[in-house]
Amino acid sequence: MRLVKHGLLAALLSVASGNAWAEKTEYTIDPTHTMIIASWNHMGFSNPMANFADASGKLVYDSANPAASTVRVEIPMQSLQSFVPALDNELKGKDFFDVAQYPKAVFTSREVKSLSGDRLEVLGHLQLRGVTRPVTLNVTLNAQGEHPVKQVPAIGFDATGSFRRSDFGMGQFAPLVSDVVELRITVEAHADKK
């Protein structure tokens, strides 16, 4: 009888914890575990990359109804690091990101579509250099549950996408340097303690 009671209690706790992650939850992006990598083709010879750090923002995820989910991310453009100081200066200058005049980029979702498994399609708008254009992200949900250290609800995603830099007034050297910039993103976010 005791085993039955313990088994029933375990089952109830399992259902209760499952319901906790099924509800609509707001998360704050953790900039220390979030990276945005941009890459492009250089004259067919190489595919250089740049990292954008210190992203901040909020995402709301509803696992029962992913279409009700939203995300808004701000990226400080001064954080750009290509690991080549001269290139960093060029990319931050007026011919490219013009960081002095446009210090941040913003991505805001407008629609979230649930695909098969843990995959989502997030359609949104990227505001960059004072211009706003549509961008689609192909997203994979990595994990959702209690963070083992912080002991708060946590969630993690990976995403890929792309944009044309000429759409944002940065078409210099195309097509020798690819107009299309590929994005790889990994995001970890935490909710407030319940």
C-alpha positions in Angstrom: 0.0 0.0 0.0 2.9 2.3 0.9 4.4 1.8 -2.6 1.1 2.6 -4.2 0.8 5.8 -2.3 4.4 6.8 -3.2 3.7 5.9 -6.8 0.6 8.0 -6.9 2.3 11.0 -5.3 5.2 10.8 -7.8 2.7 10.7 -10.7 0.8 13.7 -9.3 4.0 15.6 -8.9 5.0 14.7 -12.4 1.7 16.0 -13.8 1.9 19.2 -11.7 5.5 20.0 -12.8 4.5 19.3 -16.5 1.6 21.8 -16.1 4.0 24.3 -14.7 6.0 24.3 -17.9 2.9 24.1 -20.1 1.7 27.5 -19.0 2.5 30.8 -20.7 5.7 32.1 -19.1 7.7 35.3 -19.5 11.5 34.9 -19.6 14.4 37.4 -19.4 17.3 36.8 -21.8 20.5 35.9 -20.1 23.2 37.8 -21.9 26.0 35.6 -20.5 24.6 32.6 -22.2 23.3 34.2 -25.4 25.4 34.6 -28.6 24.5 36.0 -32.0 27.0 35.1 -34.7 26.9 36.7 -38.1 28.9 35.2 -41.1 29.4 36.2 -44.7 31.4 35.0 -47.7 34.6 36.9 -48.6 35.3 36.6 -52.3 34.6 32.9 -52.3 37.7 32.2 -50.2 36.5 32.4 -46.6 33.5 32.9 -44.3 34.4 35.4 -41.6 32.3 35.8 -38.5 31.4 38.4 -36.0 29.9 38.0 -32.5 27.3 40.3 -31.1 27.2 40.1 -27.3 25.2 41.5 -24.4 21.8 41.0 -26.0 18.9 41.8 -23.7 15.1 41.4 -24.0 12.1 39.3 -23.1 10.4 36.3 -24.5 7.1 34.8 -23.7 6.7 31.1 -24.5 3.5 29.2 -24.4 4.2 25.5 -25.0 0.5 24.7 -25.2 -0.1 27.4 -27.8 3.2 28.4 -29.4 1.4 30.9 -31.7 0.8 33.0 -28.5 4.6 33.3 -27.9 6.5 36.5 -28.5 10.1 37.8 -28.4 11.8 41.1 -28.4 15.6 41.4 -28.4 17.9 44.4 -28.3 21.6 44.1 -29.4 24.1 46.8 -28.5 26.1 47.2 -31.8 29.2 48.4 -29.9 29.5 44.8 -28.7 30.5 43.6 -32.3 33.7 41.6 -32.3 35.1 40.0 -35.4 38.4 39.2 -33.6 40.2 41.5 -36.2 40.5 45.0 -34.6 40.8 46.8 -38.0 37.7 45.0 -39.3 35.8 45.8 -36.0 36.5 49.5 -36.6 35.4 49.3 -40.3 32.2 47.5 -39.4 31.3 49.9 -36.6 32.0 52.9 -38.9 29.6 55.0 -41.1 29.9 52.7 -44.2 28.5 49.8 -42.3 26.6 49.6 -38.9 27.3 53.3 -38.1 27.3 52.5 -34.4 27.7 56.1 -33.3 24.3 57.0 -34.9 22.5 53.7 -34.5 23.7 52.1 -31.2 21.4 49.2 -31.2 19.6 46.6 -33.4 16.1 45.3 -32.4 14.4 42.1 -33.4 10.6 41.9 -32.6 8.5 38.9 -33.5 5.2 39.3 -35.2 4.2 35.6 -35.6 5.3 32.3 -34.2 4.5 29.1 -36.1 4.8 25.6 -34.5 6.5 23.1 -36.8 7.2 19.4 -36.2 8.9 18.3 -33.0 10.6 21.1 -31.1 10.9 23.3 -34.1 9.4 26.8 -34.6 9.3 29.4 -37.3 9.5 33.0 -35.9 8.6 35.8 -38.3 9.6 39.2 -37.2 11.1 42.6 -38.0 14.8 43.5 -37.7 15.5 47.2 -37.1 19.0 47.9 -38.0 20.7 51.2 -39.0 17.3 53.0 -38.8 15.7 50.6 -41.3 13.2 47.9 -40.5 12.9 44.7 -42.6 11.2 41.3 -42.2 13.4 38.5 -41.0 12.5 34.8 -40.4 14.2 32.7 -37.8 14.2 28.9 -37.9 14.1 27.9 -34.2 14.8 24.8 -32.2 13.7 24.5 -28.6 16.7 23.0 -26.8 15.2 22.6 -23.3 12.6 24.0 -20.9 12.5 23.3 -17.2 13.9 24.3 -13.8 17.4 25.7 -14.0 19.5 23.4 -11.8 21.6 26.2 -10.2 19.3 29.2 -10.2 16.2 27.1 -9.4 13.9 29.2 -11.6 12.0 28.3 -14.8 14.5 28.4 -17.7 14.4 27.9 -21.5 16.9 27.7 -24.3 16.7 28.0 -28.1 19.0 27.8 -31.1 18.0 29.7 -34.3 19.3 30.4 -37.8 18.3 33.0 -40.3 19.7 35.5 -42.8 19.3 39.0 -44.1 20.6 41.1 -47.0 22.9 43.8 -45.8 22.0 45.9 -48.9 18.4 46.1 -47.5 19.9 48.1 -44.6 22.1 50.4 -46.6 25.3 48.4 -46.2 25.7 46.9 -49.7 29.4 47.9 -50.2 31.6 45.5 -52.1 28.8 43.1 -53.1 28.8 40.7 -54.7 32.6 40.1 -54.0 31.6 40.1 -50.4 28.3 38.4 -50.1 25.2 40.5 -49.7 23.6 37.8 -47.6 24.6 37.6 -44.0 23.9 34.3 -42.2 22.9 34.3 -38.5 23.4 31.6 -35.9 21.9 32.4 -32.5 21.8 30.6 -29.2 19.6 32.0 -26.4 19.2 31.1 -22.7 16.5 32.9 -20.7 15.2 32.7 -17.1 11.9 33.5 -15.5 11.4 35.0 -12.0 11.4 32.5 -9.2 7.9 31.2 -8.5 
